[in-house]
């Protein structure tokens, strides 16, 4: 059995892993700061961190009683539900119509790197001069800011929108105004769908919201519909921004002009930023293995299960015979197998034979007289000793001996019980 002590440390890439709590169904909320990250905006929070923005300046929607993600507590999410209940189009259907059709939307998306989160732009915030400290801003949605410099060709694409109040020169338009045109176009189409709903105020009341929330949403919708009927484009743009970006707050005005509140994350958390290990890293330390276990792997053998029905077990000699036969078989294996090691390989290695060098005769100068010394005889070389096999202790041998002992005891016990029965 492998005996080892392993200590495992899992290091998460997020610098605030200790502050993350388990998500709860539906009303999940990232538990960092106060009031915390609204449910559905966790990805925005991660992008906020990736962009190394000051956490102590983060501003969030105070609560999320209705809606989800970017649409938390915003009037637009109420209007979407009313439109669906009235048999109207879905959010995606309104969005594609606002973008001038599927093909035109794809042309529009190509100017933004085909960002898959572009479909959520209608509910993204452009408040306070595009402040990225607002968590639900378009920068945290898309992961970056967009330029205010006109781009050739973008204006021609947005002119195919259902409504594009922001125009550039010729066919050029800044990417920021392109996003706003998509937001305005969607908002106008949404209001037109809402205008087809009969008894709108009563249906808002039937949603079962608090009186304050009901009054807030009714006022926002009526102002938007009035701007739509009046044809005042500037007022319509402002009302669309309120419907799609302005959330309800239980304390009106307490969240400032844009009804966002500080998330109250201490400044010390900014010091936690550091270049950590990439992704999830598994570190192991203090790995201790016993000698002989470094390369061993326990592979369980598959044994076919067989049922032995024994009637009158006192007179059934099957069990001791099996044990005795197993013991004899083990004895044969022991006698035939010799003293091999547990892994079946010969661990003794013959010692290397020292190389023999031929004798060398020192050089002699030519004698002036005939040589009188006898010739030099090389010393005899002793042959290398044959390798001696060292028998190592084997775990298998011990197990076989144990099986033999158990088998003998079983046979003796069986014979003794038979003799006692005959005497009775």
C-alpha positions as CSV (number, residue, x, y, z in Angstrom):
1,X,0.0,0.0,0.0
2,X,1.4,3.4,-1.0
3,X,2.0,5.4,2.1
4,X,2.4,9.1,1.3
5,X,1.6,12.5,2.7
6,X,0.4,14.9,0.1
7,X,-0.5,18.5,0.7
8,X,-2.6,20.1,-2.1
9,X,-3.1,23.8,-2.5
10,X,-5.5,25.2,-5.1
11,X,-4.9,28.8,-6.0
12,X,-7.7,30.6,-7.8
13,X,-6.8,33.3,-10.4
14,X,-9.3,35.8,-8.9
15,X,-7.7,37.9,-6.2
16,X,-10.9,37.9,-4.2
17,X,-11.5,34.2,-4.1
18,X,-11.9,34.3,-0.3
19,X,-14.8,36.7,-0.7
20,X,-16.9,34.7,-3.1
21,X,-19.8,32.8,-1.6
22,X,-21.8,30.0,-3.0
23,X,-24.5,31.1,-5.4
24,X,-28.1,30.7,-4.3
25,X,-30.8,29.9,-6.8
26,X,-32.4,32.9,-8.7
27,X,-31.5,35.6,-6.2
28,X,-27.8,34.9,-6.4
29,X,-25.5,37.9,-5.6
30,X,-21.8,38.2,-5.5
31,X,-21.1,39.0,-1.9
32,X,-18.5,41.7,-2.1
33,X,-19.1,45.2,-1.0
34,X,-22.3,46.8,0.1
35,X,-24.9,46.4,-1.4
36,X,-22.9,44.0,-3.6
37,X,-22.8,43.1,-7.2
38,X,-26.3,42.7,-8.7
39,X,-27.2,39.1,-9.9
40,X,-26.2,38.6,-13.5
41,X,-23.5,41.2,-13.4
42,X,-20.7,39.0,-12.1
43,X,-19.0,39.0,-15.5
44,X,-19.0,42.8,-15.5
45,X,-17.3,42.7,-12.1
46,X,-14.6,40.4,-13.4
47,X,-14.0,42.7,-16.4
48,X,-13.9,45.7,-14.0
49,X,-11.1,43.9,-12.2
50,X,-9.3,42.9,-15.4
51,X,-9.2,46.6,-16.4
52,X,-7.5,47.4,-13.1
53,X,-10.1,50.0,-12.1
54,X,-10.4,51.4,-8.6
55,X,-12.7,49.1,-6.6
56,X,-13.4,51.8,-4.0
57,X,-15.0,53.9,-6.8
58,X,-17.3,51.2,-8.1
59,X,-21.0,52.2,-8.4
60,X,-23.7,49.7,-8.7
61,X,-27.5,49.4,-9.0
62,X,-28.7,49.4,-5.4
63,X,-31.1,46.4,-5.7
64,X,-32.5,44.0,-8.1
65,X,-36.2,43.4,-7.3
66,X,-37.2,42.8,-11.0
67,X,-35.2,41.8,-14.0
68,X,-31.7,40.3,-14.2
69,X,-28.2,41.4,-15.2
70,X,-28.1,44.8,-16.9
71,X,-31.9,45.0,-16.8
72,X,-32.0,44.9,-12.9
73,X,-34.9,47.2,-11.7
74,X,-35.1,49.1,-15.0
75,X,-38.4,50.0,-16.6
76,X,-37.5,48.2,-19.8
77,X,-37.7,44.7,-18.2
78,X,-41.3,45.5,-17.1
79,X,-42.2,46.5,-20.6
80,X,-40.7,43.4,-22.1
81,X,-42.9,41.2,-19.9
82,X,-46.0,43.2,-20.8
83,X,-45.2,42.9,-24.5
84,X,-44.7,39.2,-24.3
85,X,-48.0,38.8,-22.3
86,X,-49.8,40.7,-25.0
87,X,-48.5,38.3,-27.7
88,X,-45.8,40.6,-29.0
89,X,-42.2,39.9,-30.1
90,X,-39.4,38.8,-27.9
91,X,-36.3,40.9,-26.9
92,X,-34.2,39.4,-29.7
93,X,-36.8,39.9,-32.3
94,X,-37.2,43.5,-31.4
95,X,-33.4,44.0,-31.4
96,X,-32.9,42.5,-34.8
97,X,-35.7,44.7,-36.2
98,X,-34.2,47.7,-34.6
99,X,-30.8,46.8,-36.2
100,X,-32.3,46.7,-39.7
101,X,-32.5,42.9,-40.0
102,X,-30.1,40.1,-39.4
103,X,-27.7,40.9,-42.2
104,X,-27.4,44.5,-41.3
105,X,-26.9,43.6,-37.6
106,X,-24.0,41.4,-38.7
107,X,-22.5,44.2,-40.7
108,X,-22.8,46.4,-37.6
109,X,-21.2,43.9,-35.3
110,X,-18.2,43.6,-37.6
111,X,-17.2,47.1,-36.6
112,X,-17.0,45.9,-33.0
113,X,-15.0,42.7,-33.5
114,X,-18.2,40.6,-33.6
115,X,-18.4,40.9,-29.8
116,X,-21.0,38.4,-28.7
117,X,-22.2,40.7,-25.9
118,X,-23.2,43.4,-28.4
119,X,-26.8,42.2,-28.1
120,X,-27.0,43.5,-24.5
121,X,-26.0,47.1,-25.4
122,X,-29.6,48.5,-25.1
123,X,-29.4,48.0,-21.3
124,X,-25.8,49.2,-20.9
125,X,-25.2,52.5,-19.2
126,X,-23.7,55.6,-20.9
127,X,-24.2,57.8,-17.9
128,X,-21.8,60.4,-16.5
129,X,-19.8,60.7,-19.7
130,X,-19.4,57.0,-20.2
131,X,-18.0,56.4,-16.7
132,X,-16.5,53.0,-16.4
133,X,-16.9,53.1,-12.6
134,X,-20.6,52.4,-13.1
135,X,-20.6,48.6,-13.1
136,X,-23.3,48.2,-15.8
137,X,-21.6,50.6,-18.2
138,X,-21.0,49.5,-21.8
139,X,-17.2,49.4,-21.1
140,X,-17.6,46.7,-18.6
141,X,-20.0,44.9,-20.8
142,X,-17.8,44.9,-23.9
143,X,-14.5,44.8,-22.0
144,X,-13.2,48.0,-23.5
145,X,-14.1,51.6,-24.4
146,X,-14.9,52.5,-28.0
147,X,-13.7,55.5,-29.9
148,X,-15.4,58.8,-30.4
149,X,-13.6,59.2,-33.7
150,X,-15.8,58.7,-36.8
151,X,-15.2,55.5,-38.7
152,X,-15.9,55.3,-42.4
153,X,-18.8,53.0,-43.3
154,X,-20.4,52.7,-39.9
155,X,-22.8,55.6,-40.5
156,X,-24.1,53.9,-43.6
157,X,-24.8,50.7,-41.6
158,X,-26.7,52.5,-38.8
159,X,-28.7,54.5,-41.3
160,X,-30.4,51.1,-42.0
161,X,-31.5,50.9,-38.4
162,X,-35.2,51.3,-37.6
163,X,-34.2,54.7,-36.0
164,X,-30.8,56.4,-36.0
165,X,-31.0,59.9,-34.5
166,X,-27.3,60.3,-34.3
167,X,-25.7,61.0,-37.7
168,X,-22.2,61.6,-38.9
169,X,-20.7,63.1,-42.0
170,X,-21.3,61.2,-45.2
171,X,-21.2,57.5,-44.2
172,X,-18.9,57.8,-41.2
173,X,-19.9,57.6,-37.6
174,X,-18.1,57.2,-34.3
175,X,-18.4,53.7,-32.7
176,X,-19.8,55.2,-29.5
177,X,-22.7,56.9,-31.4
178,X,-23.2,53.6,-33.3
179,X,-23.9,51.9,-29.9
180,X,-26.2,54.7,-28.9
181,X,-28.1,54.4,-32.2
182,X,-28.8,50.7,-31.5
183,X,-30.0,51.6,-28.0
184,X,-32.3,54.4,-29.3
185,X,-33.6,52.2,-32.1
186,X,-34.5,49.4,-29.7
187,X,-36.1,51.7,-27.2
188,X,-38.4,53.3,-29.8
189,X,-39.5,50.0,-31.1
190,X,-40.2,48.8,-27.6
191,X,-42.3,51.8,-26.8
192,X,-44.3,51.3,-30.1
193,X,-45.0,47.7,-29.0
194,X,-46.1,48.9,-25.6
195,X,-48.4,51.5,-27.1
196,X,-50.5,48.6,-28.5
197,X,-51.2,47.2,-25.1
198,X,-54.7,48.1,-23.8
199,X,-55.2,49.2,-20.2
200,X,-51.4,49.6,-19.7
201,X,-51.6,51.2,-16.3
202,X,-53.9,48.5,-14.9
203,X,-51.6,45.8,-16.2
204,X,-48.6,47.3,-14.5
205,X,-50.5,47.4,-11.3
206,X,-51.4,43.7,-11.8
207,X,-47.7,42.7,-11.6
208,X,-47.9,42.7,-7.8
209,X,-45.1,45.2,-7.2
210,X,-44.9,47.6,-4.3
211,X,-46.9,50.8,-4.7
212,X,-43.6,52.8,-5.0
213,X,-42.3,50.6,-7.8
214,X,-45.6,50.6,-9.6
215,X,-45.8,54.4,-9.5
216,X,-42.2,54.7,-10.7
217,X,-42.7,52.4,-13.7
218,X,-46.0,53.9,-14.7
219,X,-44.5,57.4,-14.7
220,X,-41.5,56.3,-16.8
221,X,-43.7,54.6,-19.4
222,X,-46.2,57.5,-19.7
223,X,-43.4,60.0,-20.3
224,X,-41.9,57.8,-23.0
225,X,-45.2,57.3,-24.7
226,X,-45.9,61.0,-24.6
227,X,-42.5,61.8,-26.2
228,X,-43.2,59.1,-28.8
229,X,-46.5,60.7,-29.8
230,X,-45.3,64.3,-29.7
231,X,-42.5,63.5,-32.2
232,X,-39.9,65.3,-30.1
233,X,-36.8,63.3,-30.9
234,X,-34.7,64.9,-28.2
235,X,-37.3,64.2,-25.5
236,X,-37.7,60.7,-26.8
237,X,-34.0,60.0,-26.6
238,X,-33.9,61.1,-23.0
239,X,-36.9,59.0,-22.1
240,X,-35.4,56.0,-23.8
241,X,-32.3,56.4,-21.7
242,X,-34.4,56.6,-18.5
243,X,-36.4,53.5,-19.5
244,X,-33.4,51.4,-20.4
245,X,-30.7,52.7,-18.0
246,X,-32.4,54.3,-15.0
247,X,-33.2,51.8,-12.2
248,X,-35.8,52.0,-9.5
249,X,-34.4,52.8,-6.0
250,X,-36.3,52.6,-2.8
251,X,-34.8,55.9,-1.7
252,X,-35.3,58.2,-4.8
253,X,-32.4,60.6,-5.2
254,X,-30.2,58.9,-2.6
255,X,-28.3,57.2,-5.3
256,X,-27.4,60.5,-7.1
257,X,-28.4,61.7,-10.5
258,X,-28.1,58.2,-12.0
259,X,-29.4,56.2,-9.0
260,X,-26.1,54.3,-8.6
261,X,-24.6,53.9,-5.2
262,X,-21.0,53.2,-4.1
263,X,-20.4,49.5,-3.4
264,X,-18.3,50.4,-0.4
265,X,-15.4,48.3,-1.1
266,X,-12.4,49.4,1.0
267,X,-9.4,50.9,-0.8
268,X,-7.2,48.2,0.8
269,X,-8.6,45.7,-1.7
270,X,-6.9,47.4,-4.5
271,X,-3.6,46.3,-3.0
272,X,-4.6,42.7,-3.5
273,X,-3.9,43.0,-7.2
274,X,-0.7,41.1,-8.1
275,X,0.5,38.9,-10.9
276,X,-0.5,35.5,-9.7
277,X,-0.4,32.1,-11.1
278,X,-2.2,31.7,-14.4
279,X,-5.5,29.9,-13.9
280,X,-6.0,27.2,-11.3
281,X,-2.7,25.9,-10.1
282,X,-2.2,22.6,-8.3
283,X,0.8,22.6,-6.0
284,X,2.0,19.5,-4.1
285,X,4.6,19.5,-1.4
286,X,5.9,17.0,1.2
287,X,5.5,14.0,-1.1
288,X,7.0,11.1,0.8
289,X,7.3,7.6,-0.7
290,X,8.5,4.4,1.0
291,X,11.4,2.6,-0.5
292,X,10.3,0.2,-3.2
293,X,7.0,2.0,-3.8
294,X,8.2,4.6,-6.3
295,X,7.0,2.8,-9.4
296,X,4.4,0.4,-7.9
297,X,0.8,0.6,-9.0
298,X,-1.9,-1.5,-7.3
299,X,-4.1,-3.0,-10.1
300,X,-7.0,-4.8,-8.6
301,X,-7.6,-8.2,-10.1
302,X,-11.0,-9.1,-11.4
303,X,-12.4,-12.2,-9.6
304,X,-15.4,-14.0,-11.0
305,X,-17.9,-14.3,-8.3
306,X,-19.2,-17.9,-7.7
307,X,-21.7,-19.0,-5.2
308,X,-21.2,-22.3,-3.3
309,X,-24.4,-23.8,-1.9
310,X,-23.4,-25.9,1.1
311,X,-26.1,-27.9,2.8
312,X,-25.1,-29.3,6.1
313,X,-21.8,-27.4,6.3
314,X,-20.6,-29.6,9.2
315,X,-20.1,-32.5,6.8
316,X,-19.0,-30.6,3.8
317,X,-15.3,-31.0,3.2
318,X,-15.2,-28.5,0.4
319,X,-13.8,-25.6,2.3
320,X,-10.8,-27.3,3.9
321,X,-10.0,-29.1,0.7
322,X,-10.0,-25.8,-1.1
323,X,-7.8,-24.3,1.5
324,X,-5.5,-27.3,1.5
325,X,-5.3,-27.3,-2.2
326,X,-4.5,-23.6,-2.2
327,X,-1.8,-24.2,0.3
328,X,-0.2,-27.0,-1.7
329,X,-0.4,-24.9,-4.8
330,X,1.2,-22.0,-2.9
331,X,3.9,-24.4,-1.7
332,X,4.7,-25.5,-5.2
333,X,4.8,-21.9,-6.4
334,X,7.2,-21.1,-3.5
335,X,9.5,-24.1,-4.2
336,X,9.5,-23.5,-8.0
337,X,9.7,-19.7,-7.9
338,X,12.8,-19.5,-5.8
339,X,13.6,-16.2,-4.1
340,X,12.5,-13.7,-6.7
341,X,11.5,-10.2,-5.9
342,X,7.9,-8.9,-5.7
343,X,7.8,-7.4,-9.1
344,X,9.1,-10.6,-10.9
345,X,12.4,-9.1,-11.9
346,X,15.9,-10.1,-10.9
347,X,17.2,-7.2,-8.9
348,X,20.7,-8.6,-8.5
349,X,23.1,-7.2,-11.0
350,X,26.5,-9.0,-11.6
351,X,29.4,-6.8,-10.6
352,X,31.3,-5.3,-13.5
353,X,34.4,-7.3,-14.6
354,X,37.5,-5.1,-14.3
355,X,39.2,-4.8,-17.6
356,X,42.5,-6.6,-18.0
357,X,45.3,-4.8,-19.6
358,X,48.0,-6.7,-21.5
359,X,51.5,-6.5,-19.8
360,X,53.8,-4.0,-21.2
361,X,57.6,-4.5,-21.5
362,X,59.6,-1.4,-20.7
363,X,61.7,-0.2,-23.6
364,X,65.4,-1.4,-23.6
365,X,68.4,0.1,-25.3
366,X,70.2,-2.1,-27.8
367,X,72.9,-3.9,-25.9
368,X,76.4,-3.9,-26.9
369,X,76.8,-7.4,-25.6
370,X,74.5,-10.4,-26.1
371,X,71.6,-10.4,-23.6
372,X,72.2,-12.6,-20.6
373,X,68.9,-11.8,-18.7
374,X,66.1,-14.3,-19.2
375,X,62.9,-13.2,-21.0
376,X,60.2,-11.5,-18.9
377,X,57.2,-13.8,-18.1
378,X,53.9,-11.9,-17.6
379,X,52.1,-12.6,-14.3
380,X,49.2,-14.9,-14.4
381,X,45.8,-13.2,-14.6
382,X,43.0,-14.5,-12.3
383,X,39.6,-15.0,-14.0
384,X,36.8,-12.7,-12.6
385,X,34.6,-14.3,-10.0
386,X,31.1,-15.3,-11.2
387,X,28.3,-13.0,-10.1
388,X,26.6,-14.1,-7.0
389,X,22.8,-13.7,-6.9
390,X,21.7,-12.1,-3.7
391,X,18.3,-13.3,-2.7
392,X,16.2,-10.4,-1.6
393,X,13.3,-10.6,0.8
394,X,10.0,-11.0,-1.0
395,X,6.5,-10.0,0.1
396,X,5.1,-12.8,-2.0
397,X,7.0,-15.4,-0.1
398,X,5.6,-14.2,3.2
399,X,2.1,-14.3,1.8
400,X,2.6,-17.8,0.5
401,X,3.9,-19.0,3.9
402,X,0.9,-17.5,5.5
403,X,-1.4,-19.3,3.1
404,X,0.3,-22.6,3.8
405,X,0.0,-22.2,7.6
406,X,-3.7,-21.3,7.3
407,X,-4.3,-24.3,5.0
408,X,-2.7,-26.7,7.4
409,X,-4.7,-25.3,10.3
410,X,-7.9,-25.7,8.4
411,X,-7.2,-29.3,7.5
412,X,-6.3,-30.2,11.1
413,X,-9.4,-28.5,12.4
414,X,-11.5,-30.4,9.9
415,X,-10.0,-33.8,10.7
416,X,-10.5,-33.1,14.4
417,X,-14.1,-32.3,14.0
418,X,-14.6,-35.5,12.0
419,X,-13.0,-37.6,14.7
420,X,-15.2,-36.0,17.4
421,X,-18.3,-36.7,15.4
422,X,-17.4,-40.4,14.9
423,X,-16.9,-40.7,18.6
424,X,-20.3,-39.2,19.3
